[in-house]
């Protein structure tokens, strides 16, 4: 699944690596891996398999 962070559009489109509970690890091309709390931030889905 590919997503965007709504508060950081400059990070570009990131690929979801894993999800454990509400924690989502996303690999963004320029920012690297970020762990995002899905309870706080709703990621925008760009593409899903």
DORO-808643 format. One record per residue: residue number from 0; x, y, z of N, C-alpha, C in turn. Coordinates in pm, whole numbers, m for minus. Example, Ala and Ser with C-alpha at 12.3 -4.5 7.8 and 13.67 -1.06 7.14 Angstrom:
<pt resi="0" n_u="1319" n_v="m569" n_w="780" ca_u="1230" ca_v="m450" ca_w="780" c_u="1320" c_v="m330" c_w="780"/>
<pt resi="1" n_u="1285" n_v="m225" n_w="708" ca_u="1367" ca_v="m106" ca_w="714" c_u="1290" c_v="3" c_w="787"/>
***
This chain:
<pt resi="0" n_u="84" n_v="m117" n_w="0" ca_u="0" ca_v="0" ca_w="0" c_u="90" c_v="124" c_w="0"/>
<pt resi="1" n_u="51" n_v="224" n_w="m78" ca_u="125" ca_v="349" ca_w="m84" c_u="37" c_v="461" c_w="m28"/>
<pt resi="2" n_u="98" n_v="546" n_w="54" ca_u="23" ca_v="649" ca_w="126" c_u="96" c_v="782" c_w="126"/>
<pt resi="3" n_u="20" n_v="885" n_w="160" ca_u="76" ca_v="1019" ca_w="186" c_u="42" c_v="1058" c_w="329"/>
<pt resi="4" n_u="130" n_v="1135" n_w="389" ca_u="103" ca_v="1191" ca_w="521" c_u="36" c_v="1326" c_w="500"/>
<pt resi="5" n_u="m86" n_v="1346" n_w="551" ca_u="m159" ca_v="1469" ca_w="523" c_u="m93" c_v="1596" c_w="577"/>
<pt resi="6" n_u="m12" n_v="1585" n_w="682" ca_u="53" ca_v="1703" ca_w="740" c_u="192" c_v="1728" c_w="683"/>
<pt resi="7" n_u="243" n_v="1632" n_w="606" ca_u="378" ca_v="1644" ca_w="548" c_u="376" c_v="1602" c_w="402"/>
<pt resi="8" n_u="307" n_v="1676" n_w="315" ca_u="300" ca_v="1638" ca_w="174" c_u="436" c_v="1635" c_w="105"/>
<pt resi="9" n_u="531" n_v="1710" n_w="156" ca_u="665" ca_v="1713" ca_w="99" c_u="739" c_v="1581" c_w="114"/>
<pt resi="10" n_u="692" n_v="1494" n_w="201" ca_u="755" ca_v="1363" ca_w="217" c_u="728" c_v="1275" c_w="96"/>
<pt resi="11" n_u="628" n_v="1309" n_w="17" ca_u="596" ca_v="1231" ca_w="m102" c_u="512" c_v="1109" c_w="m68"/>
<pt resi="12" n_u="514" n_v="1014" n_w="m158" ca_u="436" ca_v="891" ca_w="m143" c_u="524" c_v="785" c_w="m79"/>
<pt resi="13" n_u="478" n_v="730" n_w="32" ca_u="555" ca_v="629" ca_w="102" c_u="489" c_v="493" c_w="94"/>
<pt resi="14" n_u="570" n_v="390" n_w="109" ca_u="520" ca_v="252" ca_w="105" c_u="508" c_v="200" c_w="247"/>
<pt resi="15" n_u="389" n_v="148" n_w="280" ca_u="367" ca_v="91" ca_w="412" c_u="449" c_v="m37" c_w="424"/>
<pt resi="16" n_u="528" n_v="m44" n_w="533" ca_u="613" ca_v="m160" ca_w="557" c_u="545" c_v="m258" c_w="652"/>
<pt resi="17" n_u="478" n_v="m204" n_w="756" ca_u="413" ca_v="m291" ca_w="853" c_u="312" c_v="m210" c_w="933"/>
<pt resi="18" n_u="225" n_v="m285" n_w="1001" ca_u="128" ca_v="m224" ca_w="1093" c_u="115" c_v="m316" c_w="1213"/>
<pt resi="19" n_u="136" n_v="m260" n_w="1331" ca_u="120" ca_v="m333" ca_w="1456" c_u="26" c_v="m250" c_w="1542"/>
<pt resi="20" n_u="m96" n_v="m299" n_w="1556" ca_u="m197" ca_v="m220" ca_w="1628" c_u="m222" c_v="m92" c_w="1550"/>
<pt resi="21" n_u="m207" n_v="21" n_w="1616" ca_u="m229" ca_v="149" ca_w="1548" c_u="m100" c_v="211" c_w="1495"/>
<pt resi="22" n_u="13" n_v="145" n_w="1514" ca_u="141" ca_v="197" ca_w="1467" c_u="170" c_v="146" c_w="1326"/>
<pt resi="23" n_u="192" n_v="240" n_w="1236" ca_u="217" ca_v="208" ca_w="1095" c_u="358" c_v="254" c_w="1059"/>
<pt resi="24" n_u="439" n_v="165" n_w="1006" ca_u="573" ca_v="201" ca_w="960" c_u="567" c_v="223" c_w="810"/>
<pt resi="25" n_u="609" n_v="344" n_w="769" ca_u="603" ca_v="383" ca_w="628" c_u="742" c_v="426" c_w="584"/>
<pt resi="26" n_u="783" n_v="379" n_w="466" ca_u="912" ca_v="418" ca_w="409" c_u="888" c_v="526" c_w="304"/>
<pt resi="27" n_u="928" n_v="650" n_w="337" ca_u="915" ca_v="763" ca_w="245" c_u="1046" c_v="780" c_w="169"/>
<pt resi="28" n_u="1040" n_v="812" n_w="39" ca_u="1162" ca_v="817" ca_w="m43" c_u="1270" c_v="913" c_w="8"/>
<pt resi="29" n_u="1233" n_v="1031" n_w="54" ca_u="1333" ca_v="1129" ca_w="98" c_u="1349" c_v="1137" c_w="249"/>
<pt resi="30" n_u="1251" n_v="1088" n_w="323" ca_u="1253" ca_v="1099" ca_w="470" c_u="1291" c_v="969" c_w="539"/>
<pt resi="31" n_u="1289" n_v="859" n_w="465" ca_u="1321" ca_v="730" ca_w="526" c_u="1200" c_v="673" c_w="599"/>
<pt resi="32" n_u="1227" n_v="581" n_w="691" ca_u="1119" ca_v="514" ca_w="763" c_u="1067" c_v="600" c_w="876"/>
<pt resi="33" n_u="936" n_v="608" n_w="884" ca_u="868" ca_v="682" ca_w="990" c_u="764" c_v="590" c_w="1052"/>
<pt resi="34" n_u="751" n_v="594" n_w="1183" ca_u="646" ca_v="520" ca_w="1254" c_u="538" c_v="621" c_w="1288"/>
<pt resi="35" n_u="417" n_v="595" n_w="1240" ca_u="306" ca_v="689" ca_w="1252" c_u="195" c_v="625" c_w="1333"/>
<pt resi="36" n_u="143" n_v="700" n_w="1428" ca_u="31" ca_v="652" ca_w="1509" c_u="m98" c_v="675" c_w="1432"/>
<pt resi="37" n_u="m160" n_v="567" n_w="1387" ca_u="m282" ca_v="574" ca_w="1309" c_u="m402" c_v="626" c_w="1387"/>
<pt resi="38" n_u="m392" n_v="628" n_w="1521" ca_u="m499" ca_v="686" ca_w="1602" c_u="m496" c_v="838" c_w="1597"/>
<pt resi="39" n_u="m381" n_v="894" n_w="1563" ca_u="m363" ca_v="1039" ca_w="1561" c_u="m367" c_v="1095" c_w="1419"/>
<pt resi="40" n_u="m308" n_v="1022" n_w="1324" ca_u="m297" ca_v="1067" ca_w="1186" c_u="m366" c_v="966" c_w="1093"/>
<pt resi="41" n_u="m453" n_v="1016" n_w="1006" ca_u="m514" ca_v="931" ca_w="906" c_u="m437" c_v="948" c_w="776"/>
<pt resi="42" n_u="m362" n_v="845" n_w="739" ca_u="m284" ca_v="850" ca_w="616" c_u="m377" c_v="844" c_w="495"/>
<pt resi="43" n_u="m339" n_v="916" n_w="390" ca_u="m416" ca_v="918" ca_w="267" c_u="m367" c_v="806" c_w="177"/>
<pt resi="44" n_u="m455" n_v="713" n_w="141" ca_u="m418" ca_v="602" ca_w="55" c_u="m406" c_v="651" c_w="m89"/>
<pt resi="45" n_u="m291" n_v="625" n_w="m150" ca_u="m266" ca_v="662" ca_w="m288" c_u="m290" c_v="542" c_w="m379"/>
<pt resi="46" n_u="m242" n_v="426" n_w="m335" ca_u="m256" ca_v="304" ca_w="m415" c_u="m256" c_v="185" c_w="m320"/>
<pt resi="47" n_u="m347" n_v="94" n_w="m344" ca_u="m355" ca_v="m27" ca_w="m262" c_u="m364" c_v="m147" c_w="m353"/>
<pt resi="48" n_u="m297" n_v="m254" n_w="m319" ca_u="m296" ca_v="m376" ca_w="m399" c_u="m425" c_v="m451" c_w="m380"/>
***
